[in-house]
Amino acid sequence: MAVKKTKRAGAASVGDVFAEVGRAPRRRIPDDEMDPEVAYQIVHDELMLDGNARLNLATFVSTWMEPQAQRLMAETFDKNMINKDEYPQTAEMEMRCIDMLGRLWHAPDPDDAPGCSTTGSSEAAMLGGLAMKRRWQDARRAAGKPIDRPNIVMGINVQVCWEKFARYWDVEPRTVPMEGDRFHIDPDEAAALCDENTIGVVAILGSTYDGSYEPVAKVCRTLDRLQERTGLDVPVHVDAASGGFVAPFLDPDIEWDFRQDRVVSINASGHKYGLVAPGVGWIVWRDEEHLPEELIFQVNYLGDVMPTFALNFSRPGSQVVAQYYNFVRLGFAGYRRIQQYARDVAQDLAREVERLGPFELVTRAEDLPVFAFKVRDDITNFNVFDVSDAVRERGWQVPAYTFPANREDLAVLRVVVKRGFTHDVAGLFIADLKRQLPRLERQAEPHDDAEHGAGFRH
Ligand SMILES: Cc1ncc(COP(=O)(O)O)c(C=O)c1O
């Protein structure tokens, strides 16, 4: 495709960028070089149109880090995580983080609990799912039984990574639908979907849709009873993408982790409530027995070999270093303080939203610092998609979406409160939402819907 040669692309100084009319090259690598400052300015300016990450109430991912952590990240982006031999201390920090997480999640013997860092919970979910699939295959083979029809059982509210896992690795997804005011898995229904081909049940801490924790302990107990009745021994993987860094600090009495014998592996996102910038995730297995040997590759490490399990190869060391910094810097008390503050802000904000009048809370940030709310049923002239669009005018990104089966009738907005979102900023959000209400209330009918609107969704 022909591309117009632009004056701007050839600008010699930063000042020229603003003095000459032209367009940056877009679809084809330009023929000539340009001054780095000019290139920087062009790219920097274009990025002004991205949303402001700090106003992004949609994402679970960290949008603020301490300057010291940022400095460490800048110092380590050139270290390749996979080169364990060249960067042994980065590798060592990864191992320490895994040990710390094994302890935090009550592995029976944390020094024997294998794990690894990943690019996020999605990759970690693939690894956890693969390990369960391989263990199921090994057991079936040993018993002389077929291995062609594996399935995985989960709530319909699972994050898309589990649908990906099922599709990419040829595992049949079996999902428990929502019902009434239950927006996540039901232990009995999950157990009823299990059979001899079930590689495992996924329980979520907490749900992406509404921030609620799934009842992991009840799921485990129900599967215990299933085993007593039928002999089926179904393992549980906990997708603690967000909750893995919240529950241990704020809800230590909830036994969702390796304290449950049936929990074989746990993933969490370091870049969510682990408080690291994107992208780092973690997975830890209960013990070596639950990570099949044949999935592990050996890489050089200080002239020795080190086991790795990952889908990717090269990756910057920065996020792992920043995770270790956070653990050392914040300790248990720091994490507890930050997560408690986030949950306090979320609960206060939820109450403020409720007080505005047109909204009804679906959840109240009692688990994750996350809540979902809907427009009251008797209001028919505007909907959640209109509200999402309205607050976007001031830069707030609040997703609006419908729930999956059997609650497709329910459309909500969701707010994720995380580090950097203060009571003050929450006050600004409420003021903006309130300011939009008279206009929304004057509307004759909804302008937007889940399919056609310009509004932001997630
Ligand atoms: C429960 C759950 N699992 C998995 C993921 C995917 O996480 P990541 O973005 O770290 O890949 C998310 C992301 O929101 C999530 O909420």
Ligand as a Chemical Component Dictionary entry (heavy atoms), coordinates in Angstrom:
data_LIG
# 
_chem_comp.id                   LIG 
_chem_comp.type                 NON-POLYMER 
_chem_comp.pdbx_formal_charge   0 
_chem_comp.three_letter_code    LIG 
# 
loop_
_chem_comp_atom.comp_id 
_chem_comp_atom.atom_id 
_chem_comp_atom.alt_atom_id 
_chem_comp_atom.type_symbol 
_chem_comp_atom.charge 
_chem_comp_atom.model_Cartn_x 
_chem_comp_atom.model_Cartn_y 
_chem_comp_atom.model_Cartn_z 
_chem_comp_atom.pdbx_ordinal 
LIG C1 C1 C 0 -10.602 -14.798 38.207 1  
LIG C2 C2 C 0 -9.636  -14.412 37.133 2  
LIG N1 N1 N 0 -8.861  -15.344 36.550 3  
LIG C3 C3 C 0 -7.974  -15.051 35.588 4  
LIG C4 C4 C 0 -7.825  -13.755 35.130 5  
LIG C5 C5 C 0 -6.821  -13.463 34.060 6  
LIG O1 O1 O 0 -5.740  -12.837 34.664 7  
LIG P1 P1 P 0 -4.481  -12.214 33.923 8  
LIG O2 O2 O 0 -4.940  -10.907 33.390 9  
LIG O3 O3 O 0 -3.479  -12.082 35.013 10 
LIG O4 O4 O 0 -4.056  -13.165 32.850 11 
LIG C6 C6 C 0 -8.618  -12.735 35.688 12 
LIG C7 C7 C 0 -8.490  -11.346 35.211 13 
LIG O5 O5 O 0 -9.257  -10.478 35.555 14 
LIG C8 C8 C 0 -9.525  -13.062 36.716 15 
LIG O6 O6 O 0 -10.296 -12.130 37.309 16 
# 
loop_
_chem_comp_bond.comp_id 
_chem_comp_bond.atom_id_1 
_chem_comp_bond.atom_id_2 
_chem_comp_bond.value_order 
_chem_comp_bond.pdbx_ordinal 
LIG C1 C2 SING 1  
LIG C2 N1 SING 2  
LIG C2 C8 DOUB 3  
LIG N1 C3 DOUB 4  
LIG C3 C4 SING 5  
LIG C4 C5 SING 6  
LIG C4 C6 DOUB 7  
LIG C5 O1 SING 8  
LIG O1 P1 SING 9  
LIG P1 O2 DOUB 10 
LIG P1 O3 SING 11 
LIG P1 O4 SING 12 
LIG C6 C7 SING 13 
LIG C6 C8 SING 14 
LIG C7 O5 DOUB 15 
LIG C8 O6 SING 16 
# 
